[in-house]
Every structure is written in structure tokens, then in C-alpha cells.
Amino acid sequence: MICVQAGMDELRRQVHEHRCVVAALDASQHQRLSNILAQGDLLTNNVHLAEKVQNKCRMLVQRLVKL
């Protein structure tokens, strides 16, 4: 139980630090950060799509090999 409490206290401290950092950002920095995060989301989506395409290609090759 002590470990759980210590973990929660550390989490609260980190959240507070994060809020302080975000509050210190000016509007342009905040917009730039939002844009970077959006680009990261797009890249993640592209990676997932690429993995799906790769899996489909792998399945097609396996089917062709069986023919």
C-alpha cells in the first residue's frame, strides 16, 4: 500500500510539473506543439496503414507461392 501511495504522489507531482510547463508556453509555442503532435498522429496512422499493406502483400505472396 505504501508503494501505491508513493506512486500516486509521484504521479501527482509529474502532472503538476506538466501543467506548469504547459502554462509557461506562449500561444505560438502552444500552436507549434499542437502541430507537431498532429504530425506525429499522422505519422502513426501512416505506419499502421503501411503495416496493413505489408501484411496484405505478404498474404498475397503466400497465396501465389501455393499456386
N, C-alpha and C positions, 0 to 999 in steps of 0.2 A: 504493500500500500504506500510505503514511503517513496518507492521508486516512481510510482504513478503520480504522486503529488509533485515530486521533483520534476518529472517530465512535463506536467501541466504548467508548473511555474516557469519552466524554460520556454515552453511554447508561448505563454502569455508575454514573456519578455521579448521574444523574437517578433511577435505580432506588433507589439508597441514600437519596437525599433523600425519595423517596416512602415508603419503608419507615419512615423516621424520623417522617414526618408521620402515617402510619397508626398507628404505635406510640404517638404522643402523644395520640391520640383516646381519650377515656374511653368507657365502654360505651354510654352514652346517645347520644353523638355518633356512635359507630360504627353504632348501630341506625338513627339518623336518616339517616345517609349511605346505609346499605343500603336504607332505604325510598325515598329519593329516586332511587337508581339503579334500583330495581324499577319505580317510577313512570315513569322515563324509558324503560325497556324496554317497558312497556305502551303508552306514547305512540308509540313507534317501531312497535310492532305495529299500532296503530290507524291510523297513517299508511299503512303498507303495505296494510292492508285497504281503506282509503279509496281508495288508488290503484288497487287491483284493481277496486273497484266503479266508479270513474270510467272505467276502460278498458272494462269491460263495457257501461256506459251509452253510451259513445262508439261502440262496435261496433253496439249495437242501433239507435242513431240513424242510423248509416250504412246499415244494412240497411233501415230504414224509408224513408229518402230514396230508395233504389234502387227501392222498390215503386211 
